[in-house]
Amino acid sequence: MATTTKSTTLRFDKDVLDLIHQQADLDSQTITEFMRNAVLEKLEDSLDYQDAVKNIRESNGQTVSRADVKKKLGL
């Protein structure tokens, strides 16, 4: 199955773009790789947060302590 990609344009002030270039260089990434990874990380964080909120709502606020989880897992 072929994947279709699309492009978009982002605009940054020069000082911000310079920082992005510096960070991408430090990470040995192209600017495209750096920006794509940054967006995907943000998206993953947001989806994880939404999932956590959903789980809390479905549990009616009931939580389990870290100690209880470790004990149950035998850690």
HTML snippet that shows the backbone in 3Dmol.js (N, CA, C, O; Angstrom):
<script src="https://3Dmol.org/build/3Dmol-min.js"></script>
<div id="view" style="width:600px;height:400px;position:relative"></div>
<script>
const pdb = `
ATOM      1  N   MET A   1       0.843  -1.174   0.000  1.00  0.00           N
ATOM      2  CA  MET A   1       0.000   0.000   0.000  1.00  0.00           C
ATOM      3  C   MET A   1       0.891   1.241   0.000  1.00  0.00           C
ATOM      4  O   MET A   1       1.778   1.371   0.844  1.00  0.00           O
ATOM      5  N   ALA A   2       0.661   2.131  -0.922  1.00  0.00           N
ATOM      6  CA  ALA A   2       1.449   3.357  -1.026  1.00  0.00           C
ATOM      7  C   ALA A   2       0.961   4.392  -0.012  1.00  0.00           C
ATOM      8  O   ALA A   2      -0.237   4.548   0.223  1.00  0.00           O
ATOM      9  N   THR A   3       1.906   5.076   0.563  1.00  0.00           N
ATOM     10  CA  THR A   3       1.582   6.138   1.511  1.00  0.00           C
ATOM     11  C   THR A   3       1.715   7.473   0.813  1.00  0.00           C
ATOM     12  O   THR A   3       2.722   7.742   0.158  1.00  0.00           O
ATOM     13  N   THR A   4       0.712   8.300   0.949  1.00  0.00           N
ATOM     14  CA  THR A   4       0.756   9.629   0.366  1.00  0.00           C
ATOM     15  C   THR A   4       1.187  10.613   1.431  1.00  0.00           C
ATOM     16  O   THR A   4       0.627  10.642   2.527  1.00  0.00           O
ATOM     17  N   THR A   5       2.174  11.410   1.111  1.00  0.00           N
ATOM     18  CA  THR A   5       2.599  12.446   2.046  1.00  0.00           C
ATOM     19  C   THR A   5       2.232  13.800   1.482  1.00  0.00           C
ATOM     20  O   THR A   5       2.128  13.985   0.269  1.00  0.00           O
ATOM     21  N   LYS A   6       2.043  14.721   2.365  1.00  0.00           N
ATOM     22  CA  LYS A   6       1.749  16.100   1.988  1.00  0.00           C
ATOM     23  C   LYS A   6       2.713  16.997   2.734  1.00  0.00           C
ATOM     24  O   LYS A   6       3.293  16.595   3.742  1.00  0.00           O
ATOM     25  N   SER A   7       2.881  18.180   2.253  1.00  0.00           N
ATOM     26  CA  SER A   7       3.782  19.117   2.920  1.00  0.00           C
ATOM     27  C   SER A   7       2.997  20.318   3.426  1.00  0.00           C
ATOM     28  O   SER A   7       1.877  20.596   2.996  1.00  0.00           O
ATOM     29  N   THR A   8       3.633  21.012   4.353  1.00  0.00           N
ATOM     30  CA  THR A   8       3.066  22.237   4.896  1.00  0.00           C
ATOM     31  C   THR A   8       4.200  23.219   5.111  1.00  0.00           C
ATOM     32  O   THR A   8       5.370  22.837   5.090  1.00  0.00           O
ATOM     33  N   THR A   9       3.869  24.453   5.314  1.00  0.00           N
ATOM     34  CA  THR A   9       4.869  25.489   5.534  1.00  0.00           C
ATOM     35  C   THR A   9       4.733  26.018   6.954  1.00  0.00           C
ATOM     36  O   THR A   9       3.632  26.297   7.427  1.00  0.00           O
ATOM     37  N   LEU A  10       5.861  26.149   7.616  1.00  0.00           N
ATOM     38  CA  LEU A  10       5.901  26.750   8.946  1.00  0.00           C
ATOM     39  C   LEU A  10       6.727  28.017   8.865  1.00  0.00           C
ATOM     40  O   LEU A  10       7.738  28.061   8.164  1.00  0.00           O
ATOM     41  N   ARG A  11       6.313  29.020   9.560  1.00  0.00           N
ATOM     42  CA  ARG A  11       7.046  30.285   9.563  1.00  0.00           C
ATOM     43  C   ARG A  11       7.517  30.575  10.988  1.00  0.00           C
ATOM     44  O   ARG A  11       6.748  30.493  11.946  1.00  0.00           O
ATOM     45  N   PHE A  12       8.799  30.916  11.100  1.00  0.00           N
ATOM     46  CA  PHE A  12       9.405  31.237  12.390  1.00  0.00           C
ATOM     47  C   PHE A  12      10.188  32.529  12.263  1.00  0.00           C
ATOM     48  O   PHE A  12      10.681  32.866  11.187  1.00  0.00           O
ATOM     49  N   ASP A  13      10.297  33.246  13.366  1.00  0.00           N
ATOM     50  CA  ASP A  13      11.211  34.383  13.405  1.00  0.00           C
ATOM     51  C   ASP A  13      12.622  33.846  13.215  1.00  0.00           C
ATOM     52  O   ASP A  13      12.898  32.689  13.533  1.00  0.00           O
ATOM     53  N   LYS A  14      13.500  34.669  12.706  1.00  0.00           N
ATOM     54  CA  LYS A  14      14.859  34.232  12.411  1.00  0.00           C
ATOM     55  C   LYS A  14      15.562  33.657  13.633  1.00  0.00           C
ATOM     56  O   LYS A  14      16.242  32.636  13.534  1.00  0.00           O
ATOM     57  N   ASP A  15      15.405  34.304  14.783  1.00  0.00           N
ATOM     58  CA  ASP A  15      16.096  33.810  15.977  1.00  0.00           C
ATOM     59  C   ASP A  15      15.609  32.423  16.383  1.00  0.00           C
ATOM     60  O   ASP A  15      16.406  31.592  16.819  1.00  0.00           O
ATOM     61  N   VAL A  16      14.323  32.165  16.246  1.00  0.00           N
ATOM     62  CA  VAL A  16      13.782  30.846  16.569  1.00  0.00           C
ATOM     63  C   VAL A  16      14.269  29.822  15.547  1.00  0.00           C
ATOM     64  O   VAL A  16      14.652  28.712  15.917  1.00  0.00           O
ATOM     65  N   LEU A  17      14.257  30.181  14.283  1.00  0.00           N
ATOM     66  CA  LEU A  17      14.720  29.270  13.236  1.00  0.00           C
ATOM     67  C   LEU A  17      16.205  28.941  13.415  1.00  0.00           C
ATOM     68  O   LEU A  17      16.626  27.809  13.177  1.00  0.00           O
ATOM     69  N   ASP A  18      16.987  29.925  13.831  1.00  0.00           N
ATOM     70  CA  ASP A  18      18.401  29.672  14.104  1.00  0.00           C
ATOM     71  C   ASP A  18      18.562  28.637  15.227  1.00  0.00           C
ATOM     72  O   ASP A  18      19.409  27.748  15.140  1.00  0.00           O
ATOM     73  N   LEU A  19      17.753  28.759  16.271  1.00  0.00           N
ATOM     74  CA  LEU A  19      17.800  27.789  17.371  1.00  0.00           C
ATOM     75  C   LEU A  19      17.393  26.395  16.900  1.00  0.00           C
ATOM     76  O   LEU A  19      17.982  25.397  17.314  1.00  0.00           O
ATOM     77  N   ILE A  20      16.394  26.334  16.042  1.00  0.00           N
ATOM     78  CA  ILE A  20      15.955  25.045  15.498  1.00  0.00           C
ATOM     79  C   ILE A  20      17.088  24.407  14.701  1.00  0.00           C
ATOM     80  O   ILE A  20      17.357  23.214  14.845  1.00  0.00           O
ATOM     81  N   HIS A  21      17.752  25.199  13.863  1.00  0.00           N
ATOM     82  CA  HIS A  21      18.878  24.694  13.079  1.00  0.00           C
ATOM     83  C   HIS A  21      19.999  24.191  13.998  1.00  0.00           C
ATOM     84  O   HIS A  21      20.573  23.128  13.760  1.00  0.00           O
ATOM     85  N   GLN A  22      20.299  24.952  15.033  1.00  0.00           N
ATOM     86  CA  GLN A  22      21.357  24.548  15.965  1.00  0.00           C
ATOM     87  C   GLN A  22      21.014  23.229  16.658  1.00  0.00           C
ATOM     88  O   GLN A  22      21.859  22.342  16.781  1.00  0.00           O
ATOM     89  N   GLN A  23      19.771  23.114  17.104  1.00  0.00           N
ATOM     90  CA  GLN A  23      19.363  21.899  17.809  1.00  0.00           C
ATOM     91  C   GLN A  23      19.352  20.710  16.861  1.00  0.00           C
ATOM     92  O   GLN A  23      19.786  19.620  17.233  1.00  0.00           O
ATOM     93  N   ALA A  24      18.869  20.901  15.655  1.00  0.00           N
ATOM     94  CA  ALA A  24      18.870  19.811  14.674  1.00  0.00           C
ATOM     95  C   ALA A  24      20.300  19.347  14.403  1.00  0.00           C
ATOM     96  O   ALA A  24      20.566  18.148  14.320  1.00  0.00           O
ATOM     97  N   ASP A  25      21.211  20.298  14.267  1.00  0.00           N
ATOM     98  CA  ASP A  25      22.624  19.947  14.057  1.00  0.00           C
ATOM     99  C   ASP A  25      23.173  19.156  15.239  1.00  0.00           C
ATOM    100  O   ASP A  25      23.880  18.166  15.046  1.00  0.00           O
ATOM    101  N   LEU A  26      22.857  19.583  16.459  1.00  0.00           N
ATOM    102  CA  LEU A  26      23.314  18.873  17.656  1.00  0.00           C
ATOM    103  C   LEU A  26      22.781  17.445  17.699  1.00  0.00           C
ATOM    104  O   LEU A  26      23.459  16.531  18.168  1.00  0.00           O
ATOM    105  N   ASP A  27      21.567  17.267  17.207  1.00  0.00           N
ATOM    106  CA  ASP A  27      20.929  15.952  17.207  1.00  0.00           C
ATOM    107  C   ASP A  27      21.262  15.150  15.951  1.00  0.00           C
ATOM    108  O   ASP A  27      20.749  14.047  15.763  1.00  0.00           O
ATOM    109  N   SER A  28      22.116  15.700  15.094  1.00  0.00           N
ATOM    110  CA  SER A  28      22.490  15.059  13.824  1.00  0.00           C
ATOM    111  C   SER A  28      21.266  14.709  12.984  1.00  0.00           C
ATOM    112  O   SER A  28      21.159  13.616  12.428  1.00  0.00           O
ATOM    113  N   GLN A  29      20.350  15.664  12.911  1.00  0.00           N
ATOM    114  CA  GLN A  29      19.126  15.500  12.135  1.00  0.00           C
ATOM    115  C   GLN A  29      19.028  16.611  11.102  1.00  0.00           C
ATOM    116  O   GLN A  29      19.605  17.687  11.261  1.00  0.00           O
ATOM    117  N   THR A  30      18.285  16.326  10.042  1.00  0.00           N
ATOM    118  CA  THR A  30      17.947  17.406   9.121  1.00  0.00           C
ATOM    119  C   THR A  30      16.876  18.258   9.797  1.00  0.00           C
ATOM    120  O   THR A  30      16.269  17.839  10.783  1.00  0.00           O
ATOM    121  N   ILE A  31      16.655  19.426   9.275  1.00  0.00           N
ATOM    122  CA  ILE A  31      15.601  20.298   9.820  1.00  0.00           C
ATOM    123  C   ILE A  31      14.251  19.597   9.694  1.00  0.00           C
ATOM    124  O   ILE A  31      13.433  19.646  10.612  1.00  0.00           O
ATOM    125  N   THR A  32      14.026  18.951   8.568  1.00  0.00           N
ATOM    126  CA  THR A  32      12.758  18.243   8.358  1.00  0.00           C
ATOM    127  C   THR A  32      12.575  17.141   9.389  1.00  0.00           C
ATOM    128  O   THR A  32      11.499  17.015   9.972  1.00  0.00           O
ATOM    129  N   GLU A  33      13.613  16.340   9.624  1.00  0.00           N
ATOM    130  CA  GLU A  33      13.528  15.273  10.620  1.00  0.00           C
ATOM    131  C   GLU A  33      13.245  15.845  12.003  1.00  0.00           C
ATOM    132  O   GLU A  33      12.396  15.341  12.738  1.00  0.00           O
ATOM    133  N   PHE A  34      13.973  16.911  12.345  1.00  0.00           N
ATOM    134  CA  PHE A  34      13.809  17.528  13.663  1.00  0.00           C
ATOM    135  C   PHE A  34      12.385  18.026  13.864  1.00  0.00           C
ATOM    136  O   PHE A  34      11.771  17.760  14.897  1.00  0.00           O
ATOM    137  N   MET A  35      11.865  18.741  12.885  1.00  0.00           N
ATOM    138  CA  MET A  35      10.511  19.300  13.015  1.00  0.00           C
ATOM    139  C   MET A  35       9.462  18.193  13.008  1.00  0.00           C
ATOM    140  O   MET A  35       8.510  18.238  13.788  1.00  0.00           O
ATOM    141  N   ARG A  36       9.626  17.205  12.140  1.00  0.00           N
ATOM    142  CA  ARG A  36       8.673  16.091  12.105  1.00  0.00           C
ATOM    143  C   ARG A  36       8.662  15.377  13.451  1.00  0.00           C
ATOM    144  O   ARG A  36       7.594  15.100  13.996  1.00  0.00           O
ATOM    145  N   ASN A  37       9.834  15.079  13.991  1.00  0.00           N
ATOM    146  CA  ASN A  37       9.918  14.401  15.286  1.00  0.00           C
ATOM    147  C   ASN A  37       9.302  15.229  16.402  1.00  0.00           C
ATOM    148  O   ASN A  37       8.626  14.693  17.279  1.00  0.00           O
ATOM    149  N   ALA A  38       9.536  16.531  16.369  1.00  0.00           N
ATOM    150  CA  ALA A  38       8.974  17.408  17.399  1.00  0.00           C
ATOM    151  C   ALA A  38       7.446  17.386  17.353  1.00  0.00           C
ATOM    152  O   ALA A  38       6.789  17.314  18.392  1.00  0.00           O
ATOM    153  N   VAL A  39       6.895  17.447  16.162  1.00  0.00           N
ATOM    154  CA  VAL A  39       5.437  17.425  16.013  1.00  0.00           C
ATOM    155  C   VAL A  39       4.883  16.071  16.442  1.00  0.00           C
ATOM    156  O   VAL A  39       3.875  16.010  17.145  1.00  0.00           O
ATOM    157  N   LEU A  40       5.533  14.987  16.025  1.00  0.00           N
ATOM    158  CA  LEU A  40       5.049  13.657  16.385  1.00  0.00           C
ATOM    159  C   LEU A  40       5.133  13.413  17.892  1.00  0.00           C
ATOM    160  O   LEU A  40       4.246  12.773  18.457  1.00  0.00           O
ATOM    161  N   GLU A  41       6.184  13.910  18.553  1.00  0.00           N
ATOM    162  CA  GLU A  41       6.291  13.786  20.010  1.00  0.00           C
ATOM    163  C   GLU A  41       5.174  14.550  20.699  1.00  0.00           C
ATOM    164  O   GLU A  41       4.576  14.055  21.654  1.00  0.00           O
ATOM    165  N   LYS A  42       4.891  15.748  20.222  1.00  0.00           N
ATOM    166  CA  LYS A  42       3.809  16.558  20.797  1.00  0.00           C
ATOM    167  C   LYS A  42       2.469  15.858  20.605  1.00  0.00           C
ATOM    168  O   LYS A  42       1.647  15.824  21.520  1.00  0.00           O
ATOM    169  N   LEU A  43       2.248  15.303  19.422  1.00  0.00           N
ATOM    170  CA  LEU A  43       1.016  14.583  19.142  1.00  0.00           C
ATOM    171  C   LEU A  43       0.875  13.367  20.054  1.00  0.00           C
ATOM    172  O   LEU A  43      -0.201  13.123  20.599  1.00  0.00           O
ATOM    173  N   GLU A  44       1.952  12.607  20.222  1.00  0.00           N
ATOM    174  CA  GLU A  44       1.924  11.437  21.091  1.00  0.00           C
ATOM    175  C   GLU A  44       1.632  11.834  22.539  1.00  0.00           C
ATOM    176  O   GLU A  44       0.851  11.168  23.219  1.00  0.00           O
ATOM    177  N   ASP A  45       2.253  12.911  23.010  1.00  0.00           N
ATOM    178  CA  ASP A  45       1.991  13.397  24.372  1.00  0.00           C
ATOM    179  C   ASP A  45       0.524  13.757  24.542  1.00  0.00           C
ATOM    180  O   ASP A  45      -0.091  13.425  25.556  1.00  0.00           O
ATOM    181  N   SER A  46      -0.034  14.435  23.548  1.00  0.00           N
ATOM    182  CA  SER A  46      -1.429  14.851  23.621  1.00  0.00           C
ATOM    183  C   SER A  46      -2.361  13.649  23.625  1.00  0.00           C
ATOM    184  O   SER A  46      -3.327  13.615  24.387  1.00  0.00           O
ATOM    185  N   LEU A  47      -2.081  12.664  22.780  1.00  0.00           N
ATOM    186  CA  LEU A  47      -2.909  11.461  22.738  1.00  0.00           C
ATOM    187  C   LEU A  47      -2.800  10.672  24.040  1.00  0.00           C
ATOM    188  O   LEU A  47      -3.796  10.136  24.526  1.00  0.00           O
ATOM    189  N   ASP A  48      -1.592  10.598  24.607  1.00  0.00           N
ATOM    190  CA  ASP A  48      -1.403   9.925  25.894  1.00  0.00           C
ATOM    191  C   ASP A  48      -2.209  10.622  26.987  1.00  0.00           C
ATOM    192  O   ASP A  48      -2.837   9.966  27.818  1.00  0.00           O
ATOM    193  N   TYR A  49      -2.188  11.952  26.981  1.00  0.00           N
ATOM    194  CA  TYR A  49      -2.938  12.722  27.971  1.00  0.00           C
ATOM    195  C   TYR A  49      -4.438  12.459  27.832  1.00  0.00           C
ATOM    196  O   TYR A  49      -5.134  12.233  28.822  1.00  0.00           O
ATOM    197  N   GLN A  50      -4.923  12.493  26.589  1.00  0.00           N
ATOM    198  CA  GLN A  50      -6.343  12.240  26.354  1.00  0.00           C
ATOM    199  C   GLN A  50      -6.734  10.838  26.824  1.00  0.00           C
ATOM    200  O   GLN A  50      -7.808  10.649  27.396  1.00  0.00           O
ATOM    201  N   ASP A  51      -5.870   9.869  26.585  1.00  0.00           N
ATOM    202  CA  ASP A  51      -6.115   8.498  27.020  1.00  0.00           C
ATOM    203  C   ASP A  51      -6.151   8.410  28.541  1.00  0.00           C
ATOM    204  O   ASP A  51      -6.997   7.716  29.104  1.00  0.00           O
ATOM    205  N   ALA A  52      -5.238   9.109  29.204  1.00  0.00           N
ATOM    206  CA  ALA A  52      -5.203   9.107  30.676  1.00  0.00           C
ATOM    207  C   ALA A  52      -6.474   9.728  31.252  1.00  0.00           C
ATOM    208  O   ALA A  52      -7.044   9.204  32.210  1.00  0.00           O
ATOM    209  N   VAL A  53      -6.915  10.835  30.674  1.00  0.00           N
ATOM    210  CA  VAL A  53      -8.143  11.490  31.143  1.00  0.00           C
ATOM    211  C   VAL A  53      -9.327  10.545  30.969  1.00  0.00           C
ATOM    212  O   VAL A  53     -10.163  10.426  31.865  1.00  0.00           O
ATOM    213  N   LYS A  54      -9.401   9.878  29.826  1.00  0.00           N
ATOM    214  CA  LYS A  54     -10.476   8.917  29.566  1.00  0.00           C
ATOM    215  C   LYS A  54     -10.452   7.794  30.600  1.00  0.00           C
ATOM    216  O   LYS A  54     -11.496   7.416  31.132  1.00  0.00           O
ATOM    217  N   ASN A  55      -9.264   7.263  30.884  1.00  0.00           N
ATOM    218  CA  ASN A  55      -9.148   6.175  31.859  1.00  0.00           C
ATOM    219  C   ASN A  55      -9.552   6.617  33.256  1.00  0.00           C
ATOM    220  O   ASN A  55     -10.191   5.857  33.984  1.00  0.00           O
ATOM    221  N   ILE A  56      -9.191   7.830  33.636  1.00  0.00           N
ATOM    222  CA  ILE A  56      -9.570   8.343  34.955  1.00  0.00           C
ATOM    223  C   ILE A  56     -11.080   8.497  35.041  1.00  0.00           C
ATOM    224  O   ILE A  56     -11.690   8.138  36.048  1.00  0.00           O
ATOM    225  N   ARG A  57     -11.682   9.031  33.982  1.00  0.00           N
ATOM    226  CA  ARG A  57     -13.149   9.183  33.977  1.00  0.00           C
ATOM    227  C   ARG A  57     -13.828   7.820  34.085  1.00  0.00           C
ATOM    228  O   ARG A  57     -14.781   7.655  34.846  1.00  0.00           O
ATOM    229  N   GLU A  58     -13.332   6.839  33.318  1.00  0.00           N
ATOM    230  CA  GLU A  58     -13.946   5.514  33.324  1.00  0.00           C
ATOM    231  C   GLU A  58     -13.743   4.780  34.643  1.00  0.00           C
ATOM    232  O   GLU A  58     -14.520   3.888  34.984  1.00  0.00           O
ATOM    233  N   SER A  59     -12.699   5.153  35.389  1.00  0.00           N
ATOM    234  CA  SER A  59     -12.448   4.496  36.680  1.00  0.00           C
ATOM    235  C   SER A  59     -13.191   5.185  37.819  1.00  0.00           C
ATOM    236  O   SER A  59     -13.065   4.795  38.980  1.00  0.00           O
ATOM    237  N   ASN A  60     -13.972   6.217  37.475  1.00  0.00           N
ATOM    238  CA  ASN A  60     -14.697   6.993  38.486  1.00  0.00           C
ATOM    239  C   ASN A  60     -13.761   7.559  39.540  1.00  0.00           C
ATOM    240  O   ASN A  60     -14.132   7.693  40.706  1.00  0.00           O
ATOM    241  N   GLY A  61     -12.543   7.891  39.124  1.00  0.00           N
ATOM    242  CA  GLY A  61     -11.583   8.522  40.018  1.00  0.00           C
ATOM    243  C   GLY A  61     -10.824   7.568  40.910  1.00  0.00           C
ATOM    244  O   GLY A  61      -9.978   8.000  41.693  1.00  0.00           O
ATOM    245  N   GLN A  62     -11.108   6.263  40.811  1.00  0.00           N
ATOM    246  CA  GLN A  62     -10.393   5.302  41.640  1.00  0.00           C
ATOM    247  C   GLN A  62      -8.971   5.159  41.118  1.00  0.00           C
ATOM    248  O   GLN A  62      -8.742   5.052  39.913  1.00  0.00           O
ATOM    249  N   THR A  63      -8.032   5.159  42.036  1.00  0.00           N
ATOM    250  CA  THR A  63      -6.628   5.041  41.661  1.00  0.00           C
ATOM    251  C   THR A  63      -5.977   3.915  42.447  1.00  0.00           C
ATOM    252  O   THR A  63      -6.522   3.430  43.438  1.00  0.00           O
ATOM    253  N   VAL A  64      -4.810   3.513  41.990  1.00  0.00           N
ATOM    254  CA  VAL A  64      -4.024   2.489  42.665  1.00  0.00           C
ATOM    255  C   VAL A  64      -2.651   3.097  42.936  1.00  0.00           C
ATOM    256  O   VAL A  64      -2.056   3.724  42.059  1.00  0.00           O
ATOM    257  N   SER A  65      -2.160   2.909  44.138  1.00  0.00           N
ATOM    258  CA  SER A  65      -0.863   3.487  44.483  1.00  0.00           C
ATOM    259  C   SER A  65       0.249   2.778  43.725  1.00  0.00           C
ATOM    260  O   SER A  65       0.097   1.639  43.286  1.00  0.00           O
ATOM    261  N   ARG A  66       1.348   3.464  43.586  1.00  0.00           N
ATOM    262  CA  ARG A  66       2.520   2.883  42.922  1.00  0.00           C
ATOM    263  C   ARG A  66       2.998   1.644  43.684  1.00  0.00           C
ATOM    264  O   ARG A  66       3.371   0.635  43.085  1.00  0.00           O
ATOM    265  N   ALA A  67       2.977   1.741  44.995  1.00  0.00           N
ATOM    266  CA  ALA A  67       3.408   0.615  45.831  1.00  0.00           C
ATOM    267  C   ALA A  67       2.532  -0.614  45.577  1.00  0.00           C
ATOM    268  O   ALA A  67       3.040  -1.733  45.503  1.00  0.00           O
ATOM    269  N   ASP A  68       1.224  -0.410  45.445  1.00  0.00           N
ATOM    270  CA  ASP A  68       0.320  -1.535  45.184  1.00  0.00           C
ATOM    271  C   ASP A  68       0.578  -2.156  43.815  1.00  0.00           C
ATOM    272  O   ASP A  68       0.513  -3.375  43.661  1.00  0.00           O
ATOM    273  N   VAL A  69       0.869  -1.325  42.829  1.00  0.00           N
ATOM    274  CA  VAL A  69       1.172  -1.828  41.486  1.00  0.00           C
ATOM    275  C   VAL A  69       2.458  -2.652  41.529  1.00  0.00           C
ATOM    276  O   VAL A  69       2.515  -3.750  40.976  1.00  0.00           O
ATOM    277  N   LYS A  70       3.491  -2.118  42.190  1.00  0.00           N
ATOM    278  CA  LYS A  70       4.754  -2.845  42.293  1.00  0.00           C
ATOM    279  C   LYS A  70       4.554  -4.184  43.013  1.00  0.00           C
ATOM    280  O   LYS A  70       5.110  -5.203  42.604  1.00  0.00           O
ATOM    281  N   LYS A  71       3.755  -4.171  44.089  1.00  0.00           N
ATOM    282  CA  LYS A  71       3.499  -5.398  44.839  1.00  0.00           C
ATOM    283  C   LYS A  71       2.774  -6.414  43.955  1.00  0.00           C
ATOM    284  O   LYS A  71       3.116  -7.597  43.956  1.00  0.00           O
ATOM    285  N   LYS A  72       1.791  -5.959  43.215  1.00  0.00           N
ATOM    286  CA  LYS A  72       1.035  -6.857  42.339  1.00  0.00           C
ATOM    287  C   LYS A  72       1.928  -7.455  41.253  1.00  0.00           C
ATOM    288  O   LYS A  72       1.743  -8.606  40.859  1.00  0.00           O
ATOM    289  N   LEU A  73       2.896  -6.672  40.771  1.00  0.00           N
ATOM    290  CA  LEU A  73       3.812  -7.139  39.730  1.00  0.00           C
ATOM    291  C   LEU A  73       5.007  -7.896  40.295  1.00  0.00           C
ATOM    292  O   LEU A  73       5.828  -8.421  39.542  1.00  0.00           O
ATOM    293  N   GLY A  74       5.102  -7.953  41.608  1.00  0.00           N
ATOM    294  CA  GLY A  74       6.210  -8.661  42.245  1.00  0.00           C
ATOM    295  C   GLY A  74       7.533  -7.917  42.137  1.00  0.00           C
ATOM    296  O   GLY A  74       8.593  -8.540  42.077  1.00  0.00           O
ATOM    297  N   LEU A  75       7.480  -6.609  42.111  1.00  0.00           N
ATOM    298  CA  LEU A  75       8.698  -5.802  41.998  1.00  0.00           C
ATOM    299  C   LEU A  75       9.139  -5.270  43.352  1.00  0.00           C
ATOM    300  O   LEU A  75      10.148  -4.570  43.441  1.00  0.00           O
TER     301      LEU A  75
END
`;
const viewer = $3Dmol.createViewer("view");
viewer.addModel(pdb, "pdb");
viewer.setStyle({}, {cartoon: {color: "spectrum"}});
viewer.zoomTo();
viewer.render();
</script>
